[in-house]
Amino acid sequence: MTGGRLTTIEVGLSQELAVQPGDRVLLSLDPADLLRASLLAYGLPLFSTAAALGLLRLFSGIESDLIALGTAFTGLVAGLFAGRLLLRRSRRCARTLAPTIRRVATAADAADPST
């Protein structure tokens, strides 16, 4: 939901779809591709944070909370940067995360509340 605001999204159309300005459409994303992108965006930073803290604990005798906090923050930033870089470089991600039109209702259908 956009909170009542209009959002403009550009979507490529196949020639068999007859969509006109004002038509209401249902957009969808493939769940597997959405999961893959969210794992890169959220899972990688989480994993890198845990890995950085695990390596600190394994290879260091330091038990300072401040150093642990700095290490966790460094791991988080590294994971965010790596995830963003991988998402940007992935042509497949940009191609598959484009929404597709699942259903079209003409402007006349959208005005009729019984449809």
FIGU-342055 format. One record per atom (N, C-alpha, C): residue in one letter; x, y, z. Coordinates in steps of 0.001 Angstrom, whole numbers, padded with zeros to 6 digits, always signed. Layout:
KEVEX r       X       Y       Z
KEVEX A       X       Y       Z
...
END
This chain:
KEVEX r       X       Y       Z
KEVEX M +000844 -001186 +000000
KEVEX M +000000 +000000 +000000
KEVEX M +000881 +001239 +000000
KEVEX T +000399 +002245 -000660
KEVEX T +001154 +003486 -000738
KEVEX T +000527 +004577 +000114
KEVEX G -000422 +004230 +000955
KEVEX G -001027 +005220 +001834
KEVEX G -001910 +006208 +001096
KEVEX G -002534 +005773 +000001
KEVEX G -003412 +006650 -000741
KEVEX G -002721 +007471 -001815
KEVEX R -001404 +007411 -001879
KEVEX R -000684 +008154 -002909
KEVEX R -000653 +007343 -004196
KEVEX L -000607 +008025 -005308
KEVEX L -000451 +007355 -006593
KEVEX L +001025 +007070 -006824
KEVEX T +001311 +005885 -007292
KEVEX T +002678 +005489 -007576
KEVEX T +002777 +005124 -009042
KEVEX T +003755 +005673 -009733
KEVEX T +003956 +005376 -011139
KEVEX T +005030 +004307 -011271
KEVEX I +004683 +003226 -011987
KEVEX I +005616 +002135 -012242
KEVEX I +005602 +001863 -013734
KEVEX E +006778 +001837 -014346
KEVEX E +006864 +001504 -015766
KEVEX E +006990 +000004 -015911
KEVEX V +006114 -000568 -016743
KEVEX V +006093 -002009 -016960
KEVEX V +006087 -002256 -018457
KEVEX G +006930 -003174 -018906
KEVEX G +006918 -003553 -020314
KEVEX G +005660 -004347 -020630
KEVEX L +005070 -004089 -021764
KEVEX L +003827 -004755 -022149
KEVEX L +004055 -005679 -023328
KEVEX S +003407 -006826 -023277
KEVEX S +003403 -007677 -024452
KEVEX S +002299 -007173 -025377
KEVEX Q +002367 -007535 -026638
KEVEX Q +001418 -006983 -027609
KEVEX Q +000014 -007545 -027448
KEVEX E -000132 -008710 -026791
KEVEX E -001475 -009261 -026646
KEVEX E -002295 -008562 -025562
KEVEX L -001656 -007748 -024723
KEVEX L -002396 -007014 -023697
KEVEX L -002844 -005666 -024248
KEVEX A -004113 -005399 -024097
KEVEX A -004658 -004119 -024542
KEVEX A -004886 -003261 -023302
KEVEX V -003894 -002470 -022958
KEVEX V -003987 -001618 -021781
KEVEX V -003970 -000168 -022235
KEVEX Q -004916 +000589 -021708
KEVEX Q -005035 +001999 -022048
KEVEX Q -004826 +002817 -020776
KEVEX P -004447 +004085 -020923
KEVEX P -004347 +004944 -019730
KEVEX P -005683 +004971 -018994
KEVEX G -005635 +004831 -017687
KEVEX G -006840 +004809 -016864
KEVEX G -007289 +003407 -016505
KEVEX D -006791 +002381 -017207
KEVEX D -007137 +001002 -016875
KEVEX D -006482 +000612 -015557
KEVEX R -007164 -000211 -014794
KEVEX R -006603 -000726 -013538
KEVEX R -005968 -002079 -013838
KEVEX V -004770 -002274 -013346
KEVEX V -004062 -003528 -013592
KEVEX V -003590 -004125 -012267
KEVEX L -003431 -005424 -012252
KEVEX L -002880 -006118 -011094
KEVEX L -001457 -006511 -011453
KEVEX L -000495 -005994 -010696
KEVEX L +000915 -006299 -010922
KEVEX L +001358 -007365 -009937
KEVEX S +002286 -008215 -010375
KEVEX S +002804 -009230 -009463
KEVEX S +004278 -009485 -009737
KEVEX L +004940 -010030 -008724
KEVEX L +006341 -010441 -008825
KEVEX L +006411 -011936 -008554
KEVEX D +007356 -012609 -009175
KEVEX D +007558 -014029 -008914
KEVEX D +008082 -014186 -007487
KEVEX P +007426 -014980 -006651
KEVEX P +007858 -015111 -005248
KEVEX P +009297 -015623 -005091
KEVEX A +009746 -016511 -005948
KEVEX A +011116 -017027 -005828
KEVEX A +012146 -015931 -006075
KEVEX D +011891 -015078 -007051
KEVEX D +012815 -013983 -007340
KEVEX D +012792 -012938 -006228
KEVEX L +011619 -012695 -005675
KEVEX L +011510 -011751 -004568
KEVEX L +012248 -012283 -003338
KEVEX L +012149 -013585 -003086
KEVEX L +012864 -014192 -001966
KEVEX L +014372 -014105 -002169
KEVEX R +014832 -014382 -003380
KEVEX R +016265 -014310 -003683
KEVEX R +016801 -012896 -003452
KEVEX A +016071 -011900 -003893
KEVEX A +016512 -010517 -003721
KEVEX A +016495 -010115 -002244
KEVEX S +015475 -010561 -001496
KEVEX S +015450 -010189 -000082
KEVEX S +016517 -010910 +000721
KEVEX L +016902 -012109 +000308
KEVEX L +018018 -012771 +000983
KEVEX L +019320 -012014 +000762
KEVEX L +019504 -011493 -000441
KEVEX L +020695 -010680 -000690
KEVEX L +020637 -009366 +000076
KEVEX A +019475 -008758 +000122
KEVEX A +019353 -007443 +000756
KEVEX A +019362 -007513 +002278
KEVEX Y +018788 -008569 +002858
KEVEX Y +018667 -008645 +004317
KEVEX Y +019483 -009792 +004923
KEVEX G +019507 -010934 +004252
KEVEX G +020207 -012102 +004789
KEVEX G +021714 -011941 +004801
KEVEX L +022262 -011386 +003736
KEVEX L +023714 -011201 +003656
KEVEX L +024231 -010256 +004745
KEVEX P +023608 -009110 +004993
KEVEX P +024074 -008270 +006109
KEVEX P +023941 -008958 +007473
KEVEX L +022872 -009705 +007661
KEVEX L +022704 -010428 +008928
KEVEX L +023809 -011479 +009096
KEVEX F +024064 -012230 +008028
KEVEX F +025110 -013251 +008080
KEVEX F +026489 -012623 +008299
KEVEX S +026780 -011521 +007609
KEVEX S +028100 -010902 +007758
KEVEX S +028289 -010321 +009159
KEVEX T +027222 -009833 +009769
KEVEX T +027304 -009346 +011145
KEVEX T +027633 -010494 +012101
KEVEX A +026911 -011606 +011954
KEVEX A +027164 -012766 +012812
KEVEX A +028549 -013352 +012560
KEVEX A +028972 -013385 +011289
KEVEX A +030292 -013932 +010961
KEVEX A +031401 -013056 +011551
KEVEX A +031239 -011742 +011477
KEVEX A +032256 -010847 +012040
KEVEX A +032361 -011028 +013548
KEVEX L +031233 -011164 +014220
KEVEX L +031259 -011375 +015671
KEVEX L +031836 -012752 +016016
KEVEX G +031516 -013758 +015208
KEVEX G +032066 -015094 +015430
KEVEX G +033568 -015126 +015249
KEVEX L +034062 -014443 +014223
KEVEX L +035509 -014384 +014001
KEVEX L +036213 -013617 +015113
KEVEX L +035597 -012555 +015586
KEVEX L +036177 -011810 +016705
KEVEX L +036296 -012709 +017934
KEVEX R +035264 -013440 +018224
KEVEX R +035261 -014331 +019389
KEVEX R +036269 -015460 +019227
KEVEX L +036392 -015986 +018012
KEVEX L +037269 -017118 +017751
KEVEX L +038740 -016737 +017803
KEVEX F +039087 -015615 +017184
KEVEX F +040497 -015254 +017026
KEVEX F +040998 -014185 +017997
KEVEX S +040151 -013712 +018870
KEVEX S +040573 -012638 +019762
KEVEX S +040133 -012946 +021183
KEVEX G +040942 -012581 +022111
KEVEX G +040587 -012751 +023510
KEVEX G +039911 -011512 +024069
KEVEX I +039624 -010555 +023195
KEVEX I +039035 -009288 +023628
KEVEX I +037573 -009512 +023997
KEVEX E +037184 -009025 +025145
KEVEX E +035797 -009175 +025588
KEVEX E +035168 -007819 +025875
KEVEX S +035565 -006820 +025128
KEVEX S +035036 -005477 +025305
KEVEX S +033738 -005328 +024504
KEVEX D +032722 -004787 +025145
KEVEX D +031451 -004556 +024460
KEVEX D +031599 -003532 +023347
KEVEX L +032428 -002544 +023555
KEVEX L +032624 -001509 +022549
KEVEX L +033283 -002086 +021292
KEVEX I +034251 -002945 +021460
KEVEX I +034906 -003572 +020304
KEVEX I +033931 -004522 +019609
KEVEX A +033121 -005249 +020364
KEVEX A +032119 -006132 +019767
KEVEX A +031089 -005322 +018974
KEVEX L +030693 -004184 +019514
KEVEX L +029747 -003318 +018812
KEVEX L +030351 -002796 +017513
KEVEX G +031596 -002362 +017576
KEVEX G +032276 -001884 +016365
KEVEX G +032442 -002986 +015329
KEVEX T +032761 -004187 +015784
KEVEX T +032903 -005322 +014866
KEVEX T +031565 -005669 +014229
KEVEX A +030498 -005680 +015007
KEVEX A +029168 -005974 +014469
KEVEX A +028754 -004915 +013449
KEVEX F +029009 -003660 +013766
KEVEX F +028668 -002581 +012838
KEVEX F +029473 -002698 +011543
KEVEX T +030757 -003032 +011654
KEVEX T +031597 -003217 +010463
KEVEX T +031080 -004371 +009614
KEVEX G +030711 -005474 +010248
KEVEX G +030154 -006609 +009512
KEVEX G +028847 -006262 +008835
KEVEX L +028006 -005493 +009516
KEVEX L +026732 -005073 +008946
KEVEX L +026937 -004192 +007723
KEVEX V +027812 -003208 +007841
KEVEX V +028081 -002298 +006721
KEVEX V +028678 -003066 +005549
KEVEX A +029612 -003993 +005831
KEVEX A +030206 -004797 +004757
KEVEX A +029142 -005637 +004055
KEVEX G +028219 -006218 +004823
KEVEX G +027144 -007021 +004232
KEVEX G +026172 -006187 +003426
KEVEX L +025837 -005009 +003926
KEVEX L +024950 -004114 +003175
KEVEX L +025585 -003689 +001855
KEVEX F +026870 -003347 +001918
KEVEX F +027577 -002933 +000713
KEVEX F +027665 -004089 -000283
KEVEX A +028014 -005274 +000198
KEVEX A +028129 -006441 -000692
KEVEX A +026774 -006803 -001298
KEVEX G +025714 -006767 -000502
KEVEX G +024384 -007072 -001020
KEVEX G +023932 -006074 -002067
KEVEX R +024180 -004823 -001808
KEVEX R +023813 -003782 -002776
KEVEX R +024594 -003932 -004072
KEVEX L +025881 -004228 -003941
KEVEX L +026718 -004431 -005115
KEVEX L +026253 -005634 -005924
KEVEX L +025949 -006728 -005258
KEVEX L +025479 -007929 -005957
KEVEX L +024126 -007696 -006619
KEVEX L +023231 -006985 -005954
KEVEX L +021923 -006696 -006552
KEVEX L +022052 -005783 -007769
KEVEX R +022943 -004823 -007693
KEVEX R +023120 -003911 -008832
KEVEX R +023766 -004593 -010027
KEVEX R +024716 -005486 -009774
KEVEX R +025435 -006151 -010857
KEVEX R +024664 -007309 -011465
KEVEX S +023661 -007771 -010769
KEVEX S +022912 -008932 -011245
KEVEX S +021897 -008493 -012297
KEVEX R +022208 -008761 -013543
KEVEX R +021261 -008441 -014621
KEVEX R +020008 -009291 -014488
KEVEX R +020170 -010507 -014018
KEVEX R +019025 -011382 -013841
KEVEX R +018071 -010801 -012814
KEVEX C +018615 -010232 -011770
KEVEX C +017784 -009645 -010719
KEVEX C +016967 -008478 -011279
KEVEX A +017603 -007617 -012042
KEVEX A +016886 -006472 -012617
KEVEX A +015821 -006944 -013604
KEVEX R +016114 -008015 -014322
KEVEX R +015162 -008526 -015307
KEVEX R +013996 -009249 -014640
KEVEX T +014278 -010028 -013596
KEVEX T +013221 -010823 -012993
KEVEX T +012426 -010062 -011944
KEVEX L +012961 -008984 -011406
KEVEX L +012210 -008222 -010419
KEVEX L +011312 -007164 -011039
KEVEX A +011193 -007207 -012345
KEVEX A +010245 -006307 -013007
KEVEX A +008844 -006894 -012829
KEVEX P +007889 -006087 -012419
KEVEX P +006535 -006626 -012237
KEVEX P +005911 -007016 -013560
KEVEX T +005018 -007976 -013516
KEVEX T +004269 -008381 -014694
KEVEX T +002789 -008103 -014446
KEVEX I +002066 -007865 -015518
KEVEX I +000634 -007587 -015407
KEVEX I -000106 -008914 -015396
KEVEX R -000902 -009137 -014370
KEVEX R -001664 -010376 -014236
KEVEX R -003110 -010223 -014700
KEVEX R -003687 -009041 -014502
KEVEX R -005082 -008850 -014851
KEVEX R -005308 -007393 -015241
KEVEX V -006188 -007193 -016199
KEVEX V -006499 -005840 -016665
KEVEX V -007993 -005606 -016515
KEVEX A -008353 -004467 -015927
KEVEX A -009746 -004020 -015885
KEVEX A -009778 -002662 -016564
KEVEX T -010634 -002507 -017529
KEVEX T -010700 -001240 -018256
KEVEX T -011221 -000146 -017331
KEVEX A -011079 +001073 -017758
KEVEX A -011541 +002209 -016954
KEVEX A -013040 +002101 -016701
KEVEX A -013802 +001602 -017677
KEVEX A -015252 +001436 -017500
KEVEX A -015528 +000356 -016455
KEVEX D -014754 -000752 -016480
KEVEX D -014918 -001822 -015484
KEVEX D -014554 -001313 -014096
KEVEX A -013506 -000510 -014011
KEVEX A -013060 +000007 -012710
KEVEX A -014098 +000946 -012101
KEVEX A -014853 +001657 -012935
KEVEX A -015860 +002584 -012433
KEVEX A -017097 +001838 -011934
KEVEX D -017318 +000612 -012434
KEVEX D -018476 -000177 -012031
KEVEX D -018111 -000998 -010797
KEVEX P -018670 -000710 -009628
KEVEX P -018279 -001395 -008399
KEVEX P -018709 -002860 -008352
KEVEX S -019603 -003297 -009240
KEVEX S -020054 -004692 -009210
KEVEX S -019048 -005663 -009823
KEVEX T -017973 -005152 -010486
KEVEX T -016974 -006057 -011098
KEVEX T -015769 -006178 -010224
END
